[in-house]
Amino acid sequence: MASTSRGRVQICCPEHPDAPLVEDYHAGDMICPECGLVVGDRVVDVGTEWRTFSNEKNTKDPSRVGAAENPLLEGGDLSTMIAIDPKDSQVDEFGKPMYRNRRTMNSADRALTNAFREISQMADRLNLPKMVSDRANTLFKQVNDTKSLKGRSNDAVCSACMYIACRQEFVPRTFKEICAVSKVSKKETGRVFKLILKTLETNVELITTGDFMSRFCSNLSLSPRIQKAATYIARKAVDLYLVPGRSPVSVAAAAIYMASQASEDKKTQKDIGDIAGVAEVTIRQAYKLMYPKAHDLFPEDFKFATPIDQLPTQ
């Protein structure tokens, strides 16, 4: 039913004239929400056109008009390049053709794009989720805008941003793991990491042994029972101040070694060191500090396959 109001035709339901009609964009119908009556049909869809012409014989796809917009780039990926007539060619003094610059983005955007690509590749090698690479991209953009790290290589800044992003997104990785997928040394990454924290006036949460325990135990194919015991041992060792000055990674590796030696699934210091990225001597030194208090470190419900008195002393 249609009613006329001031020269305009207004469609309404004959049974419920005051009810606001619901438009079904897929079918092109105007439906009354009270009784479900289709009042008007074949309504013109004023939404965005999403048709694709990729199946036609023409090789070009008109539905693809450019890359997705990236808010981190200066131009927002909306820059335009005017084509040059190929017949309008110039030659230099030696008669060779001169090619005009056809770059589609400025140097600043190109540097950002290369850095984002490097960060994405590092995230892929480390099997990290996209939110970590997005956080690293944002950190790199903030550092780049401050222009406080001029002279530092972009690879070092990318590695440091990835390390910070991992810790801020609660999926921490060690410096060795970051350096293994980048082109920068551990020393340079650590130096740039401190400069970024100072420049951006931000901080990161302290790393604990629990941040690495599940990943290390999973890579070692250890059971959840051993993982739970290793987590308890590492936390207890830190609480009792048995391993002062030791990094959380080395404490976690020593705790895994102690828990595995007391169980039926024993792992060597070399196996654990290869997964954790810690030298055998480092694991041995932390284990020697924890061994005298081994009776106080294991949880009460732990089932020993090897008694504490028969555990290796180092």
KAPEVEN-V418400 format. One record per residue. N is the residue number from 1. PSI is psi in radians with two decimals (NA if undefined). Layout:
n->N psi->PSI
n->N psi->PSI
This chain:
n->1 psi->2.43
n->2 psi->2.33
n->3 psi->2.55
n->4 psi->2.26
n->5 psi->1.91
n->6 psi->0.76
n->7 psi->-0.07
n->8 psi->2.51
n->9 psi->2.12
n->10 psi->2.20
n->11 psi->2.34
n->12 psi->2.84
n->13 psi->2.33
n->14 psi->-0.49
n->15 psi->-0.55
n->16 psi->1.34
n->17 psi->-0.39
n->18 psi->-0.13
n->19 psi->2.31
n->20 psi->2.26
n->21 psi->2.61
n->22 psi->2.28
n->23 psi->2.16
n->24 psi->1.77
n->25 psi->-0.51
n->26 psi->-0.76
n->27 psi->-0.26
n->28 psi->0.60
n->29 psi->2.67
n->30 psi->2.07
n->31 psi->2.44
n->32 psi->2.20
n->33 psi->-0.26
n->34 psi->-0.83
n->35 psi->-0.13
n->36 psi->0.20
n->37 psi->2.33
n->38 psi->1.82
n->39 psi->-0.77
n->40 psi->2.52
n->41 psi->2.95
n->42 psi->0.76
n->43 psi->2.43
n->44 psi->2.23
n->45 psi->2.09
n->46 psi->0.21
n->47 psi->-3.01
n->48 psi->2.49
n->49 psi->2.08
n->50 psi->0.33
n->51 psi->2.60
n->52 psi->2.53
n->53 psi->0.40
n->54 psi->-0.33
n->55 psi->-0.08
n->56 psi->2.98
n->57 psi->-0.49
n->58 psi->2.29
n->59 psi->-0.42
n->60 psi->2.51
n->61 psi->1.79
n->62 psi->-0.31
n->63 psi->-0.25
n->64 psi->1.88
n->65 psi->0.28
n->66 psi->3.02
n->67 psi->2.86
n->68 psi->2.58
n->69 psi->2.34
n->70 psi->1.91
n->71 psi->-0.24
n->72 psi->-0.29
n->73 psi->2.66
n->74 psi->-0.82
n->75 psi->-0.01
n->76 psi->0.41
n->77 psi->0.43
n->78 psi->0.31
n->79 psi->2.70
n->80 psi->2.41
n->81 psi->2.22
n->82 psi->2.20
n->83 psi->2.67
n->84 psi->2.39
n->85 psi->2.12
n->86 psi->-0.38
n->87 psi->-0.40
n->88 psi->1.18
n->89 psi->2.65
n->90 psi->2.72
n->91 psi->2.63
n->92 psi->-2.96
n->93 psi->-0.32
n->94 psi->0.05
n->95 psi->0.12
n->96 psi->2.54
n->97 psi->2.48
n->98 psi->2.20
n->99 psi->2.24
n->100 psi->2.74
n->101 psi->2.11
n->102 psi->0.49
n->103 psi->2.36
n->104 psi->-0.08
n->105 psi->2.76
n->106 psi->3.04
n->107 psi->-0.60
n->108 psi->-0.81
n->109 psi->-0.60
n->110 psi->-0.70
n->111 psi->-0.70
n->112 psi->-0.73
n->113 psi->-0.74
n->114 psi->-0.69
n->115 psi->-0.73
n->116 psi->-0.64
n->117 psi->-0.71
n->118 psi->-0.72
n->119 psi->-0.72
n->120 psi->-0.70
n->121 psi->-0.69
n->122 psi->-0.72
n->123 psi->-0.67
n->124 psi->-0.71
n->125 psi->-0.52
n->126 psi->0.00
n->127 psi->0.82
n->128 psi->2.61
n->129 psi->2.89
n->130 psi->-0.49
n->131 psi->-0.49
n->132 psi->-0.78
n->133 psi->-0.61
n->134 psi->-0.73
n->135 psi->-0.70
n->136 psi->-0.69
n->137 psi->-0.74
n->138 psi->-0.72
n->139 psi->-0.74
n->140 psi->-0.69
n->141 psi->-0.73
n->142 psi->-0.73
n->143 psi->-0.70
n->144 psi->-0.62
n->145 psi->-0.56
n->146 psi->-0.41
n->147 psi->0.53
n->148 psi->-0.21
n->149 psi->0.60
n->150 psi->2.41
n->151 psi->-0.39
n->152 psi->2.50
n->153 psi->2.55
n->154 psi->-0.51
n->155 psi->-0.70
n->156 psi->-0.71
n->157 psi->-0.70
n->158 psi->-0.75
n->159 psi->-0.75
n->160 psi->-0.70
n->161 psi->-0.67
n->162 psi->-0.69
n->163 psi->-0.77
n->164 psi->-0.74
n->165 psi->-0.69
n->166 psi->-0.72
n->167 psi->-0.63
n->168 psi->-0.47
n->169 psi->0.19
n->170 psi->0.58
n->171 psi->1.10
n->172 psi->2.58
n->173 psi->2.65
n->174 psi->2.86
n->175 psi->-0.62
n->176 psi->-0.67
n->177 psi->-0.68
n->178 psi->-0.76
n->179 psi->-0.44
n->180 psi->-0.40
n->181 psi->0.18
n->182 psi->-3.10
n->183 psi->0.29
n->184 psi->2.60
n->185 psi->2.84
n->186 psi->-0.67
n->187 psi->-0.78
n->188 psi->-0.68
n->189 psi->-0.75
n->190 psi->-0.65
n->191 psi->-0.79
n->192 psi->-0.59
n->193 psi->-0.79
n->194 psi->-0.67
n->195 psi->-0.65
n->196 psi->-0.76
n->197 psi->-0.66
n->198 psi->-0.66
n->199 psi->-0.82
n->200 psi->-0.10
n->201 psi->0.82
n->202 psi->3.04
n->203 psi->2.95
n->204 psi->2.70
n->205 psi->2.58
n->206 psi->2.48
n->207 psi->2.37
n->208 psi->2.94
n->209 psi->-0.51
n->210 psi->-0.33
n->211 psi->-0.43
n->212 psi->-0.25
n->213 psi->-0.85
n->214 psi->-0.68
n->215 psi->-0.75
n->216 psi->-0.77
n->217 psi->-0.63
n->218 psi->-0.73
n->219 psi->-0.43
n->220 psi->-0.02
n->221 psi->0.72
n->222 psi->2.64
n->223 psi->2.77
n->224 psi->-0.51
n->225 psi->-0.74
n->226 psi->-0.66
n->227 psi->-0.75
n->228 psi->-0.73
n->229 psi->-0.72
n->230 psi->-0.68
n->231 psi->-0.73
n->232 psi->-0.73
n->233 psi->-0.80
n->234 psi->-0.77
n->235 psi->-0.70
n->236 psi->-0.67
n->237 psi->-0.65
n->238 psi->-0.71
n->239 psi->-0.64
n->240 psi->0.01
n->241 psi->0.81
n->242 psi->-0.39
n->243 psi->1.09
n->244 psi->2.38
n->245 psi->-0.08
n->246 psi->2.52
n->247 psi->2.65
n->248 psi->-0.51
n->249 psi->-0.78
n->250 psi->-0.63
n->251 psi->-0.75
n->252 psi->-0.72
n->253 psi->-0.73
n->254 psi->-0.66
n->255 psi->-0.69
n->256 psi->-0.69
n->257 psi->-0.76
n->258 psi->-0.77
n->259 psi->-0.67
n->260 psi->-0.63
n->261 psi->-0.47
n->262 psi->-0.16
n->263 psi->-3.07
n->264 psi->-0.31
n->265 psi->1.51
n->266 psi->2.39
n->267 psi->2.47
n->268 psi->2.87
n->269 psi->-0.53
n->270 psi->-0.74
n->271 psi->-0.78
n->272 psi->-0.68
n->273 psi->-0.62
n->274 psi->-0.62
n->275 psi->-0.75
n->276 psi->-0.24
n->277 psi->0.57
n->278 psi->2.49
n->279 psi->2.66
n->280 psi->-0.67
n->281 psi->-0.56
n->282 psi->-0.77
n->283 psi->-0.72
n->284 psi->-0.71
n->285 psi->-0.74
n->286 psi->-0.65
n->287 psi->-0.68
n->288 psi->-0.55
n->289 psi->-0.53
n->290 psi->-0.45
n->291 psi->-0.75
n->292 psi->-0.46
n->293 psi->0.46
n->294 psi->-0.59
n->295 psi->-0.48
n->296 psi->-0.12
n->297 psi->-0.54
n->298 psi->2.54
n->299 psi->2.73
n->300 psi->-0.55
n->301 psi->0.23
n->302 psi->2.33
n->303 psi->1.99
n->304 psi->2.24
n->305 psi->-0.47
n->306 psi->2.12
n->307 psi->2.76
n->308 psi->-0.62
n->309 psi->-0.35
n->310 psi->0.12
n->311 psi->2.62
n->312 psi->2.52
n->313 psi->-0.26
n->314 psi->NA
